[in-house]
């Protein structure tokens, strides 16, 4: 069923109101981005309401129903929220009100999974913990093998979506085989030989030091098991494996199904409030070395520094199994972004400390925001500024990509691997006047 002309006309009318002569290109782009996030999040809420919070159920919803719910989400933003009339600060606040409940749910799930796994704090308990993980991992192996066998029967009619899922599941199976071989589990698909000269399905190149390998495999097992339990709890999780882009090293894959508008990842690292970046000379010295492009600046000019964040999520304070946003890749020329960045403000009203969830916020301030700095204008007290990724379309068992929108800099040059996804959006993002 085609979407109604009247609704399309309304949406076009909303877009026209965005391009106000009083707003800079950067503000226009932020409004555009915020609206897309609000639309996707509202659409997600309607889908979950329709399916009783069942994410997999929303994946199977009839196409006509999905189009109807999209129209309803558009009308809600226009008629109820009046998003096209809101100042940018108010639109930011509305987006936060949509994604903060998701953030709480994700952090609570991380806490519940940690308690279920009973992660040991001493070496003597590691053996029991590894055996607990073994049961989950080998059961997942059976599930993946069965799914791949079913998919192999219909490869001639496979869609692009099917191919993406098939590629991910094969990589996932290889990762399970690596763990099975390393821990000498009885597995029908365990690898007999390990190539130490190339990176494996985790994107890891074996070290000459066996103690390091043992430690890395332990954390890979822990994170992989957490991903399985989080998927069972939320409908999706994320797992770091070797990227489908041959030159990219590691990437991050969505494990399960996340409908458009789902908060799916966090960026870990240090947070620099805007007021500490006003000294351009000092800031330039601190941030001049960023070869892996792991400095991200939010639209409100709060900077997220992921340069010292680990690639293997560790089991300590200020980390969680979703804090791998810093290793999500920019798409290749053959791919398109399936997620986009979003500001995530952890506010006092969320009561994260009371719920024991504060330790799962994957960020710390380099210096706390000044009492009379820019945050004095916020409607709510922000206890931590964060950054995340939100699904811009339905994502199921595939690698995550987002448009880096790298600043062209003074010499307007980019790394060889980078390509511009949308020239107009890139230009607007970095044009402040």
N, C-alpha and C positions, 0 to 999 in steps of 0.2 A: 504494500500500500504506500503510495507516494505521500510525502509529508504535505500537509495542507498549504496552499499558497498564502492564505491569510497569516499563518504562523510565520512562514518564511519572511513575509513582508514586515511583520513586527520585529523579527530579529534583525533584519537589515536596518530598520529604523533605529534600533538600539545602537548598532555599530556606528551609524552616522553621528549619533550624539557624542560618541567617544572622541571624535576628532575636533575638539574644541580649540579655537584659535588662542585661548589663554593658556593652553597647556603645551609644554615642551615636547619634542619627539620622545624623550625618555619617559615622561609622564603618560603620554599616549600609549606607549608600549606597555608600561606597567598596568594601566587600566585594562588594556587588551588581555594581558596575561592573567590578571586577577579575575576578570569576567569569565575567562575560559575555565579557570580553576573552580570558581563558584558554580558555574553551570554543570561541570562534571561532577562536583561533590553533591549538588542538589539532585542530579540525575541518579547518582549512586544511592542516595538515601531513599528515593522513590522505589528503586529496584529492590532494595533490601526489605522495605516495608511490604512490598508485594509478595516477597518470598520468605517472610518471617526471619530475616537476618541470615538466610541461607545463601552464601556466596555462590555455591555450585548451582543452586536453583536459579539464581539470577543469570547464570551462564546459559541456561537452557530455556530462558524465556522466549516466547514467540516474538519474531521480528516485528510484527505489527504492534505488539504490546510495548516493545522497546521504543519504537518511534513515537507512540502515544505518550510514554513517560518522558521522552526527551522534549516533546512539545510542552508538556505540563511543567517541566523544570524551567523551560524558557519563559513561559508565561508567569511562573512564580517569581522569577528574578525581575521581570518587567513590572508586574502589577502589584506584587506584595512587597518585595524588597526595594523596588524602584532603583535597581543597581545603576542604571544609566544616569540617574540624578545624583547619586552619592558622591561626595568628595572622595579623593583617593584614600585619605586616612580612614574614612568610614568604610570604604570598600575593603580595605585591609582588615579592619576589625571584623567585618562580616565573614571574610574568608577564614580568619582565625577561629571564629565561632563554629565553622563547619568542620575544620580539621582537628581541633583540639580534642574532641571526644575520641577520634581515631587514635591520636597520639597516646591518650590515656590507656585505651584498650591495648595498644601494642606494648606499652611498658608493663602493664599488668600481666599480659601474656608472658612476657620475658621473665617476670618474677615467678609466676606460677610454674613455668617450665623448669626454672632453676631449682625450685623446691621439689618438684617431682623427680628430677634427675639426681638430687642429693649430691651435688658436685663436691668432691672431697677437698679438704684443706690441708691434708697431709699425704705423704707418699704411700703410707701403709694402706690407704683406702683406694688407691688408684686401680688396683686389680679388680676390685668389686665394681667400681664405676665403669671400667672398660667392658666388663661382662654385661652390665645393664645396657650400655650403648649397643653392644653386639646384637642383642635381641631385636632392637628397633631397626638397625641397619640391615640385617639379613632378611627381615620381613619385607623391608623396602626393596631389597634386591629381587625378591620373588615377584613383587608387584610390578616393578619396572620391566623385568623379563617378560611377564605376561602381557603387559601393554605393548611392548615392542613387537611381540609375536603377532598380536592382533593388528597392529599397524602395518606390518610387513605383508599382510594378505591383501592390502588395498593400496599399495604404493603407486600403482599405475594411475589411480584417480586422486592422488594426494594433492591437497591445496598447498599454498605457500605457508599457511598456518600449520598444516600437518607436518611439513618439512622442518619448520622451526622447532616444533615439539619433538620430532624424531631425533633431530640433531642434539637437542638438550638431553633427552633421555639416554642416548648413547653415551654422552659425556658423563652423565650422572652414574650410569652403570659402571663405566670405567673407574670413576672415583671410588665407588663401593668396592670394586675388585682390588684397588690399590690398598684400601684399608684392610680388606680380608686377607690379602697376601702378607701385609706387614705384621698383622697380629696373629697370623697362622690360624685363622678360623677355617672351619670346614665349609667350603663354598664351592658350588659346582662351576662357578665362573671365575674363580681366582686366577690372577695372572701368574704365570710360571717364571717369567723373567722381567726385570725392571730395567729400563734404559736409563742409566745415570747421566747420560750426556745430553738429554733434552728434557724440557719441562713436561711434567705429567698432567693428568686431567685436572688436578688442582691448580695448575699453573706453577708448580713448585719444581725447582731444579735441585736434585739431591746434593747435600753437602758432604764434604769429606769427613766432617765431624759427626759421628753417629749419635752423639748425645743431642746435637741440634736437630738431627732428623727425627729422633725419638720424640723430642719436645714438640716439633711442628706437627707430626702425625697425631699426637695426643690432642692438640688443639683443633686440628682438622676434624678428628673424630667427634670431639665435643661440639663443635659448631655445626657439623653435619647432622648430628643427632638432635640438637636444638632446633634446627631447621625443620626436621620431620615433625617434631611435636608442635612447633608453632604453626605449621601448615594445618595440622589436624585441629588446632584450636581456632585459628583465624580464617582458614581457607587458603592462606598463602604464607610464604616466608621468602627469605632470600638466601642464596648460597653462592660463595665465591668459587669459581672454577676457571679453567682455561678458556679464554675468550674465543668466540667464533671468528674474530678478526685475527688472522694469523700473526700479525706484527704487534698486537696489542698486549700480549702477556696475559694477565688475569682480567676477568670480567665478573660481573655480578648477574646471576640468573634468578628470575622469579620462579619459585617452586610452588606450583599450585595455580589457582585462578584468582586474579584481582580485577574487579570491574573498574571501568573508567571512574576517576575521582577518588580512588583509594590511595591513602598515604602508604608508601611502600618502603621507604628508606630514609635514614638520617645521615647527615654528614657529621663525622666526629671531629674533634679538635678544639683549638683555642679560639676564643671569641674576642675580637677587638671592637669595643664600642666606638661609635663614630667620632666622639670628641677627642679620642687619642690618635686619630688619623689626620687631624687638621694641620699638623706640622708636616708639610709635604716632604721636606728634606729628610727628617728623621724616619718617616714612614717609608720613603724610597729605599733607605739603607736596610731596613728590616725586611722588606718584601722583594728586594731585587733578585733574589735567588729562588726561582720557582720553576725548575726544569720540567716538573711533571704536572704543572698547571693545577695545583691543589690549593690555590687561594681563590675563594669565592666571595663576592661582595653582594650583599642583599640590596634590594631597591632602597632601603632606608639607610644605606651606607654603613651598616654593621658588617664587619669582615670576618669570615670564617677561615681559619688557617688549619688545614689538614696535613701539612707537610710532615709532621712528626707522628701522625696516627699510624698504627700498625696495620699491615695488610691481612694479618690473621687476627681476628677478634679475640682479645684476651678476656679471661674471666676475672675482671676486677671492677672497682668502682669506675663510674663514668664510661661505661661501655654497655652495649647490648648487641644482640644478634642481628639487628637491622642497621647497625652503624657502619655500613660499607659504601656509603654514597661516594666517597672519595676515590673508589676504584671502579665506578661505573664508567663505561667508555662512551666517547663521542661516536656516533654511527659512521660506518664506512660509506662509500659512495653507493653501495648496493642496499643499504639499510636506511630506515627512517627513525627519528626519535619516537619512542613509545612512552616517554615520561617527561616531566618538566620540573624545574626547581620551584620550591615554594618556601616562603618564610614560615618558620614554626616558632611561635612564642610560647614558652612555658610560663604560665602566669600563676600568681598566688592562689587564685580561685580554684585551680585544678587540684589543690591540696595534695601534691605529689609527695611531699615530705611526710605528711601524716600517714599516707598509704604505703610508705616504705619504697616508693618508686623513684625518689630523687637520684639514687645511685645509678639508675639506668639512663639518665640524661647524658648523652655522650659528649658533653661540652663543659669547658671551664672558662671563666673570664681571665684574660691576661691581667686586666685591671678592672675592678667593678665599675659599672657606669656611675658617672658623677651625679650627685643628688639633684643638681640643677642643670643637668645636661639635657640632651634631646628627649630622653625618656620621661622627663617631667611632664611632657605633653601627652603621654600615653593614657588611654582610658583606664587601663588596669596596670597593676604593678607586675612587671615582667621580672621573674626570678632568673631566667636564662633565655637569651636569644639563640635560636637554632635555625637549622636549614634542612630541608628534606626534599624528597622526590615524590611526586604524585603521578599516578597512572593517567596518561592523556587519552588512552583507549583501553579496551579490555586487553589484559595481558594474561597469557597462560603458558607456563612451562617454556620460557624463552629468555634470551639475554636482554638485559635492560640497556637502553641507550637514551641519552638526552643531549640536546644541543648545547655545547659548551659556550657558544656565543663569545668566543675569545675577543678581548679588547684588541683592536688593531695596533695599539701602541703608537709611538712616534714615527717608526719606520714603516708602519702598515704591512708588516710581514708576519707570516704564520708558519708553524711547523709543517714539514712535508706531509705528515699524516692527516692534517686538518683540512676540512673543506667547509665552505659556508653552506648551511642548510637553508637559510632564508635571509637574503641580503638586506631586505627592508627592515626586518626585525632586528638584525644585527646593528644596522646603522642607527635605528631609533634607540636601541638600548644604550648606546654610548654617546648619544648626542643630547647634551643637557641644556642647550639653549637654541 
